[in-house]
Amino acid sequence: MPVKLTVKSDYATRAVLGLARVYESGSARRVEDLAKEQGISPNYLVQILIELKSRGIVKSVRGKDGGYLLARPPAEISMGDILRCIHGEVFDTPALSDDNTPLELRGAWAAMQTKANAAADAINFQQLVEQGQEKEKMYYI
């Protein structure tokens, strides 16, 4: 069975990317608008945004122009931050804490966990926004 992330982690990263794209404007996005743009159920998105808010990744604004926005610049938010918020770990396996797992296998699992964390932490949402902007430029050439 392949290592597989949940739909929830996909939706959380989509939501953060959507907010990262408008970060410079300083304006909050309504849940309904963000959900429609990202193809996510508004009710499910609210649950995800609440989790992201509890970890200081997004913040909410009340009122007529209310909604959600990033709590810090996109360059300071990594894929690892989102995955840890949603799953607790970027990569985890019961073998890491199983006393019956041979020591050499536990070491291999720990090395994979370290590399997965490093890879996820090396990708930030500013990079992703810029990649998207480059693609748009190339599309119009």
KOLMILO-404750 format. One line per 10 residues: number of its first residue (from 1); for each residue x, z, y of C-alpha. Coordinates in Angstrom, 3 decimals, always signed. Example, Ala and Ser with C-alpha at 12.3 -4.5 7.8 and 13.67 -1.06 7.14 Angstrom:
2
1 = +12.300 +7.800 -4.500  +13.670 +7.140 -1.060;
//
This chain:
141
1 = +0.000 +0.000 +0.000  +1.470 -0.940 +3.394  +2.117 +1.539 +6.171  -0.961 +1.092 +8.280  -2.055 +2.410 +11.661  -5.695 +3.044 +12.413  -8.066 +1.025 +14.562  -8.136 +4.070 +16.825  -4.427 +3.677 +17.629  -4.988 -0.021 +18.350;
11 = -7.867 +0.785 +20.693  -5.892 +3.537 +22.417  -2.989 +1.178 +23.108  -5.406 -1.512 +24.345  -7.009 +0.961 +26.734  -3.653 +2.123 +28.096  -2.495 -1.479 +28.517  -5.724 -2.285 +30.382  -5.107 +0.659 +32.706  -1.416 -0.241 +33.056;
21 = -2.347 -3.721 +34.263  -4.210 -2.247 +37.247  -1.952 +0.776 +37.828  -0.472 -0.589 +41.060  -3.940 -0.882 +42.642  -4.440 +2.872 +42.322  -8.102 +2.375 +41.472  -9.887 +3.917 +38.525  -11.526 +1.739 +35.863  -15.023 +2.434 +34.636;
31 = -15.294 +3.041 +30.903  -17.857 +0.252 +30.546  -15.580 -2.297 +32.234  -12.502 -1.277 +30.269  -14.465 -1.267 +27.001  -15.872 -4.742 +27.614  -12.470 -6.128 +28.623  -10.771 -4.683 +25.527  -13.572 -5.312 +23.025  -14.164 -1.622 +22.275;
41 = -17.398 +0.326 +21.984  -17.820 +2.372 +25.211  -18.808 +5.487 +23.244  -15.717 +5.275 +21.042  -13.508 +4.506 +24.029  -14.688 +7.678 +25.803  -13.574 +9.752 +22.808  -10.163 +8.077 +22.859  -9.798 +8.518 +26.632  -10.602 +12.225 +26.289;
51 = -7.755 +12.574 +23.777  -5.407 +10.615 +26.047  -6.449 +12.808 +28.969  -5.716 +15.994 +27.013  -2.121 +14.765 +26.578  -1.648 +13.827 +30.238  -1.584 +10.078 +29.623  -4.725 +9.260 +31.594  -6.748 +11.124 +34.162  -10.351 +10.846 +35.205;
61 = -11.829 +10.477 +38.666  -15.379 +11.528 +39.459  -17.778 +9.883 +41.832  -19.025 +6.453 +42.780  -15.580 +4.867 +42.380  -14.755 +7.069 +39.406  -13.409 +6.233 +36.008  -10.024 +6.491 +34.351  -6.493 +5.655 +35.432  -3.018 +6.340 +34.138;
71 = -1.716 +9.811 +34.905  +1.836 +8.489 +35.327  +3.538 +5.116 +35.808  +3.346 +2.651 +32.895  +7.146 +2.703 +32.580  +6.877 +6.403 +31.668  +4.334 +5.878 +28.868  +5.601 +4.630 +25.514  +3.869 +3.360 +22.405  +5.228 +6.506 +20.767;
81 = +3.366 +8.670 +23.286  +0.095 +6.976 +22.384  +0.649 +7.097 +18.626  +1.628 +10.781 +18.731  -1.449 +11.526 +20.823  -3.756 +9.807 +18.333  -2.013 +10.652 +15.022  +0.318 +13.562 +15.725  +3.288 +11.497 +14.505  +4.400 +7.885 +14.806;
91 = +5.275 +7.872 +11.094  +4.570 +10.632 +8.614  +4.515 +11.082 +4.875  +3.685 +14.088 +2.698  +7.014 +13.484 +0.940  +8.841 +15.037 +3.904  +7.429 +18.466 +3.135  +6.955 +18.144 -0.633  +9.412 +20.361 -2.518  +9.136 +18.006 -5.510;
101 = +10.455 +15.038 -3.531  +14.114 +14.476 -4.425  +16.433 +15.365 -1.580  +17.831 +11.833 -1.277  +14.283 +10.418 -0.949  +13.373 +13.049 +1.606  +16.462 +11.974 +3.552  +15.383 +8.333 +3.360  +11.868 +9.202 +4.582  +13.333 +11.268 +7.431;
111 = +15.574 +8.337 +8.426  +12.534 +6.027 +8.458  +10.642 +8.540 +10.592  +13.538 +8.726 +13.067  +13.782 +4.934 +13.323  +10.010 +4.519 +13.710  +9.978 +7.095 +16.509  +12.900 +5.405 +18.252  +11.274 +1.972 +17.979  +7.916 +3.219 +19.318;
121 = +9.591 +5.141 +22.144  +11.628 +2.069 +23.158  +8.460 +0.155 +24.085  +6.804 +1.195 +27.332  +3.670 -0.137 +28.963  +5.470 -1.519 +32.010  +7.399 -3.812 +29.667  +4.145 -4.917 +28.055  +2.500 -5.612 +31.416  +5.507 -7.676 +32.473;
131 = +5.485 -9.599 +29.179  +1.822 -10.426 +29.763  +2.566 -11.610 +33.301  +5.382 -13.837 +32.026  +3.036 -15.363 +29.451  +0.482 -16.105 +32.182  +3.153 -17.806 +34.306  +4.246 -19.918 +31.361  +0.656 -20.866 +30.613  +0.162 -22.283 +34.099;
141 = +3.367 -24.337 +34.194;
//
